[in-house]
Amino acid sequence: MGRVSKEQAQENRRRIVDTASRLFREQGTAGVSVADLMKAAGLTHGGFYKHFDSKEALVDEATARAFDGVGTGDRPDDDSNTGADTGEGAAKDARRAFVENYLSPEHRDDMAGGCPTAGLATDMARGATGSAARHTYAEGVREFARRMADDDDDGLVRLSTMVGALILARAVNGDPLSDALLAAARAEVSA
């Protein structure tokens, strides 16, 4: 088999990182083997180490990719329209719409495409303190809180309520408690 072009190698790496970003949010980093990841990316297992020195290196890059696109309007957890740069009334309306979307059954059910803050929390808590992934994650959490802030607070309570409710709702999905958790958090954060 011949060598792949530089462009094809870059495309393969992008595909691996994109696939890992989704699978890690859905199944956790420990729940995804290199073989399963490469199969999901449509590539051979042996090709992984041509792109990455280790799975940890991929986790670092996939975590960064998971936070790419947050704030661009194209994701269910997108916080770009919380109104940080608009008037007070528009900001409240935008934040309310964001909260409704974030704490919706659709977002709860889309773990792979959903919020990296909620989807990667457990993995980051178990990961190495000084890792690049953990640093990227912390920066993403800070930015999320900043976007949820208003003149009265720093956004940390809203962020914690929303992310916590989403994680718990996912954990009990299929039980009426799941929808109740989402509704209670929506009411609290929107108040």
C-alpha positions in Angstrom: 0.0 0.0 0.0 1.3 3.4 -0.9 2.0 6.4 1.3 -0.8 8.9 1.8 -0.4 12.5 0.8 0.2 15.2 3.4 -3.3 16.5 2.8 -4.8 13.0 3.4 -2.7 12.5 6.5 -4.0 15.8 7.9 -7.6 14.8 7.0 -7.1 11.5 8.7 -5.8 13.2 11.9 -8.7 15.6 11.9 -11.1 12.7 11.5 -9.5 10.9 14.4 -9.7 13.9 16.7 -13.3 14.7 15.7 -14.4 11.2 16.3 -12.5 11.0 19.6 -14.1 14.3 20.7 -17.6 12.9 20.2 -16.8 9.4 21.6 -15.1 10.7 24.7 -18.1 12.9 25.5 -20.4 10.0 24.9 -18.5 7.1 26.5 -15.7 8.6 28.5 -12.0 8.4 27.7 -11.5 5.1 29.4 -14.5 3.6 27.7 -13.1 4.1 24.2 -10.2 1.9 23.0 -7.8 3.0 20.3 -9.1 0.1 18.2 -12.8 1.1 18.6 -11.9 4.8 18.0 -10.0 4.0 14.8 -12.8 1.8 13.5 -15.4 4.5 14.2 -13.1 7.0 12.3 -13.0 4.5 9.4 -9.3 4.0 9.7 -7.0 1.1 10.7 -5.9 0.5 14.2 -2.2 0.5 13.2 -2.4 4.0 11.8 -3.1 5.6 15.2 0.5 5.9 16.3 1.4 7.6 13.0 -0.7 10.5 14.3 -0.3 10.4 18.1 2.4 9.3 20.6 -0.2 8.0 23.0 -3.9 8.0 23.8 -3.3 10.8 26.3 -2.0 13.0 23.5 -5.2 12.4 21.7 -7.2 13.1 24.8 -5.5 16.5 25.0 -6.3 17.4 21.4 -9.8 15.9 21.5 -10.6 18.0 24.6 -9.6 21.1 22.8 -11.7 20.1 19.8 -14.7 19.5 22.0 -14.5 23.2 23.1 -14.0 24.4 19.5 -17.3 25.7 18.2 -18.7 26.5 21.6 -19.8 30.1 21.2 -20.3 30.0 17.5 -24.1 29.3 17.4 -23.8 25.8 15.8 -24.0 23.5 18.9 -26.8 22.6 21.3 -24.6 23.8 24.2 -23.6 27.0 22.4 -23.4 29.9 24.7 -22.6 32.6 22.1 -26.0 34.0 22.3 -26.2 34.6 26.1 -26.3 38.3 25.4 -22.9 39.3 26.8 -22.6 42.0 24.1 -26.2 43.2 23.9 -28.6 45.3 25.9 -29.9 44.1 29.2 -33.3 43.0 28.0 -31.9 41.2 25.0 -29.2 39.6 27.2 -31.9 38.2 29.5 -33.9 36.8 26.6 -30.8 35.3 25.0 -29.7 33.8 28.3 -33.2 32.4 28.9 -33.2 30.8 25.4 -29.7 29.3 26.0 -30.8 27.9 29.3 -33.9 26.3 27.7 -31.8 24.8 25.0 -29.0 23.6 27.4 -31.4 22.0 29.9 -33.6 20.4 27.2 -34.2 16.6 26.7 -32.6 16.9 23.3 -29.3 18.2 24.7 -29.5 15.6 27.5 -29.9 12.9 24.9 -27.0 14.1 22.6 -24.0 13.3 24.8 -21.7 12.9 21.9 -22.5 16.3 20.4 -23.3 18.0 23.6 -21.6 20.2 26.2 -17.9 19.2 26.8 -18.2 20.7 30.3 -20.7 18.1 31.3 -19.5 15.3 29.0 -15.9 15.4 30.1 -16.2 16.3 33.8 -15.7 12.8 35.2 -12.7 12.1 32.9 -11.1 15.4 33.8 -11.6 14.8 37.6 -9.8 11.5 37.2 -7.1 12.7 34.9 -3.7 14.1 35.6 -3.8 17.5 37.3 -1.2 19.1 35.0 -2.4 17.6 31.7 -3.1 19.8 28.7 -6.6 18.4 28.5 -7.3 19.5 32.1 -5.9 23.0 31.4 -8.1 23.3 28.3 -11.1 22.0 30.2 -10.6 24.6 33.0 -10.4 27.4 30.4 -13.6 26.2 28.8 -15.3 26.2 32.2 -14.1 29.7 32.9 -15.4 30.9 29.6 -18.7 29.2 30.1 -19.1 30.9 33.5 -18.0 34.3 32.1 -20.7 34.0 29.4 -23.3 33.1 32.1 -22.3 36.1 34.3 -24.3 39.3 34.7 -23.8 42.5 36.6 -24.9 40.7 39.8 -22.7 37.6 39.8 -19.8 35.8 38.2 -22.0 33.0 36.6 -20.5 30.2 38.6 -23.8 29.3 40.3 -25.7 29.2 37.0 -22.9 27.2 35.4 -22.8 24.7 38.3 -26.6 24.3 38.4 -26.9 23.8 34.7 -24.0 21.4 34.3 -24.9 19.5 37.5 -28.5 19.1 36.4 -27.5 17.9 32.9 -25.1 15.3 34.3 -27.7 14.1 36.8 -30.5 14.1 34.2 -28.3 12.0 31.9 -27.5 9.6 34.8 -31.2 8.9 35.5 -32.4 9.2 31.9 -35.5 7.0 31.4 -36.8 7.8 34.8 -39.2 10.7 35.3 -36.6 12.2 37.7 -34.5 13.1 34.6 -37.1 15.5 33.2 -37.8 16.8 36.7 -34.1 17.7 37.2 -34.0 19.6 33.9 -37.2 21.5 34.7 -36.1 22.4 38.2 -32.8 23.7 37.0 -34.4 25.6 34.1 -36.8 27.3 36.6 -34.0 28.1 39.0 -31.5 29.5 36.5 -34.1 31.4 34.6 -35.5 33.1 37.7 
